[in-house]
Amino acid sequence: MGPMDDQRQRSGWAADGPAGRIATPFDSSITGNNQVLPARLVRIQHLACLPLWETQLRSEKKSNHTIRSYMSTARRFSATIIPGEEEVDIEEISITEMHDRCNPNNGRLDLFIQAIANLRPATINARIAAVSHLFRYIGHRIPDWVHRPTASRPLPRTLTREEVMRVRRAAQDSENPLAHPIITLLLDTGMRVSELCALETGTIDLADCSARVYGGKGDKDRTVLFTERSVDAMEAWFGTRRLLIQRKNPPNDDVDAVFLTNRVARISTRYVQKMMDVIADEALIPRTRLTPHTLRHNFATGLLERGVDLVSIQRLLGHSNIQTTRIYLDISDQTLREIYHRAQSASLEE
């Protein structure tokens, strides 16, 4: 190899010979972009890719929300058209065709990254994560030039003690019989709204003051604990629930649901948020400040101000990573002042 060959290697082009010609890009063994379909996919390369990838996501215990987000991003990426291409049916793209579309050297990834460049950093990172997973599944990898912006994690938004009291009163006075038990459970257990909607009668043990949450975020199970206030609210609700079922039998899929609407159907996350909008109006709180997740934050900060250790809070919230729980230590000065005064008031009342 002479001086000219050294210069060609430094410039990123192959030397003369069987492996390349002058001005011919290096092959995948040099660039790191593997162009070979993984052996595990060779025999099924003619099948539609997206349904198989969705099955892979489910096998990895991704949450339903994550799967929907990943699938939506994958469809957007696959539908990105590069010059000279025609539109295709994304759902019918085979594994072989998807492997070609995911080639990081064909320009499709560049166009996709440009299309999402003006979104929030957290959204960009989420979409890059989805595409990265698809690339790995299909036998490619995201190049190093793809920049992942630094996303500042928002601090938890909580209600003041006075606002919490107003929310509890509004829920108790509400004409909706679901308002009181739902608000009480969200405040006293820290459950996610999806977990609340999925509760079934067989998972609740009022005598033990607990409930078992199955298939929570990341398809993980855990136990949530009830206060006496929660038990009282649930006992009152179960009486109302029995009357509802006597009037009209719920559908088979909802027969064991803990929370049923007036139509005797399982509640949805959308139903809960609409109900909370009404509660917010009654409690004179902006609707944007009263969400199921806000009450979950109140639950966590309430434990923290009572001196509960971070590991216990992590388990009660169902966080898989304690770093997620640590965000409650990075609360704002204003929240810190509120927590301090609440703790002081509580000690004086005792």
N, C-alpha and C positions, 0 to 999 in steps of 0.2 A: 504494500500500500504506500503510495507516494504522497507528496505534500498536497496535491490536488484532491486526493481521496480524503485526507484529513480535513481539508476545508469543507468538502461536501458533507461529511458527517457532522461538523460543527454547525453547518447551516440548516441541517434537518432534512437532507435529501440523500437517497441511496446511491451507493457507488455503482459503477458499471459492473456487469456480471449477471449471473442467472437470477439473482434476487431483485434486480432493478436496473434502471437506466438513469442517466443524468436527468434531473428534473422529475423524477418519479418518487412520490412520497414513500417513506418507510412503511413496512407492513406492520401488522398488529403486534408482532413480537417485540417491536422496538417502541412503538407509540403507546402500547398498553391498552389500546382499544380492541378488545377481542371481538373478531368478526364471526366466530364460529358458534353455531347454535349449541347450547349445553346438551350433553349426551342424554340427560333425563327427559328432554323435550323432543328429541329426534323422531321417535316413533309416533308422537302425537302432533307433529308440526302442522298437519293439515287442519287441525281443529281450531275453532274460534278461540282467540286468546283471552279476551276480557272475562268471559265466564270462568275460565280456568284460573285466572289470576285472582278473581273474587273468592273462589274456593280456597286458594292459598292464603289470602288475607284472613278468612274465617278460621282456617286451621291454626293461624298464629294468634288466635284469640283477640284480634283487633275489635274494638267496640263498633257497634252499628254506625255510630256517628263518623268514626274514622273511615270505615269502609265506604260509606256514602261519599265522603269528601275525596278519598283516593280515587274512587271510580269516576266521579265527576271530573276531576283533574285529568285523569288518564284519557277520558273522552275528548276533553278540550285539546290536550296535546296531540292525540292521534288525528284529530280533525284539522290540525294546522296544516295548511297546504303550502308546499314549496313550489317555486316556478316550474312549469311544465307538467304538473300533476293535475289529475281530475279528482273530483269528490268521490269518496267511496263510502260504503255502509260500514261505519265504525264497528258495529256489533258483530259483523261477519268477518272481520279481519282475522286471518289465520295467524298462528304463532310465527310461521316463516315470514309473512308479510309484516307483522308487528316488529319482528327482529330487524327487518330492513328499515322500517320507519323510525326505529329507535337508534339507528346508527348516528352517533354524535357528530359525524363528519359530513352529514348531508344537508345541514343548515336548518333542519326543522327545530332542533333544540334552541338554536340562536333566535329564531322568530318567536318561539314560545316564551323565552326569557324576556325578550323585548316587550311582548304583549302584556306581561304581568309586572313590568318594572315600576309602574306608578301605584301599585297597591301597597297596603301597609306592610311593614317588614314581617310581621307575624304571618300574614297571609302568603307572602312570597315564600317564606321558609316552609310553610305547610305544603304549598304546591310543589316546591322543589323536593321535599321529602317524599311526596306521592310519586313523582316522576322517577326519583332515585330508586324507589322500591320496584317500580315496573322495570326499570333498566336492569337491575340486578336479577330479577326473575327471568328476564328474557336473554341475559347473557352479555350485557353491556355494563358500563359504569359511567357515572356523571363525570365529565372532565374537570380538572382542577380550576379551569378558568371561570366556572360557574360560581358567582359570588353569592354567599348567603348573608344578607344584611343582619346587623345586630339589632335585635328587638328588645326594647326596654319593657320589662314585665310590669304591668300596672299593679299598683298596690290594691289590696282588698278594699272594697267599698262597703262600709257598714252603716247601720242606722244608730242614732244616738239612743240612750236609754229611754228618753221621753218618747221618741218615735216608735220604739218597740212596744211601749205600753199602749200607744194609740193604735198601733196595728192589732195588738191582741184584743183591745176593746172593740174595734171595728169588726174583727172576725167573729167575736162572741155575739155581737148584736146583729150580725148579718142575717138576712132572710135565707141565704143559701146554707143548708145544713152541712155542707162540706167545708165551708170556710174555717170554722173553728178547729176541727180536727187536723186539717191540712196545715194551717198556719202553726198550730201547736207542735205538730210533728217536725216540721221543717226547722223551727226554732230550737226545739229541745233534743233533736237527734242528729242534726247536720246531714240528713240524707240528701242525695241528689234528687232532682225532680223526676228523673227517669226511673230511679229506684222506687220512689214513692208511688208512681203510677203502676209499676209492675208488682206491687205488694199483693200477696194472696193470703186468704184467710188461714191457710195451713201453716204460714210462716210466722204468725204472730202468737206470742205466748204472754198474755196479759198478767198471768199469775207470776211469771218470771220477770215481768217488766222488760221484755226484749222482743226483738223480731230478727229473723234471719233474712238477709238480703242475698238473693241468688242472682248470679250473672250481672254483677255491677259493672262499673267501668273496667274495661280490659277483661271482662268475663270472670271477675273475681268475686268470691263469696265472703261475707263478713256478718258479724252480729252488731246490731244497733241497740242501744239501751234506752228505755223509756223512763221519764220522770213520773211521779204520781199524777201530775197535771196531764201528762200525755195519756196515761191509763184512763183517767176520768173522761177525757175527751173522746177516746176510742170507744169506751163502753157506751157513752151516749150515742156515738155514731152508729155502732152496731145495732142498737135498738131501731134507729131510723132505717138502717139498711134492711133489716128484716121486714119492715112494713113495705119498703119499696119492692122487695122480691115477692111478697105476697100479692101485690097488685099486678105485677107482670114479671114473668120469668126472664132472666137475662139470657143472651145468646150463649151457646155452649162454651165459646172461647172466653167469656167474661163471667161465667158462673161462680168462679172462685175469687174474682177480683175484690179487693178490700173496698176500694172507693168506686162507687157507681154514680153516674149522673141521673137526672130525673127520667131519662130515657132508658135507664137500667143498662147502660153500657160503660165499659171501663173508661175512666178519665184519661185524657191525653195531656202532654206537656203544654200544648196550646190552650187547653181548657183551664189549666192551673194558672197560666199567665193572665188570661182574660179575667179570671176570678180575682187575681191579685191587683189588677188594674182598678177594679171596683173598690177593693179594700183600700188601695192607695188614695183614691178620691175621698173616701169616707174618713180616712186618717189624716187628710190634708198633707199628703206627701206626694211629690212628683212621681208619676208612674215609672219614669226611668230609674228611680232609686229603689223601687220595691220589686225585686225579682226573687225567684226561689234561691238563686245563688247568693244573693245579698244576705238572705237569712242563714244560709250555710256559713258565710263569712262571720256573721254575728255569733253563731254557735262556736266557731273556732276561737274567735277573739275573747269570747266569754270564758272559755276554758283557760285560755292563756292568762287572763287577768286574775283568775282564781288560783294560779300557780301550778296548773297541770303541766307535766313535762311534755316536750315536743313529740317524743316517741308515742306516748299515749294518744295525743291529739292526732298523730298520723294514722294510728290504727282505727280510731273512732271515725275519721273522715274517709278512710279507705284509700289513702294515697299509697301508691306503690313505691314512690321515691320520697324520702324525707326532705329532699331539696324543695319539693313542691310545698311542703308544710312550712318550711323555713321562711317563706314569704311573709308569714304572719309576724315574724320578728322585725320585718322592714316596714313597719307601719309609719304613717306620716306623723308629724309633730301634733297636728290637730287631733288625730285619733288617739295618740298617746295621752294627750291631755284629758280626753273624754274617758279613756280607760282608767286613768289615775283617779279622776274625780268619782267615777262610778265605784271603784274599789274602796275609796275613802268613805263614800256614803254607805256602802254595804257594811263596812266595819263599824260605823257608828250605829247603824240599825241593830247590829248584833249585840 
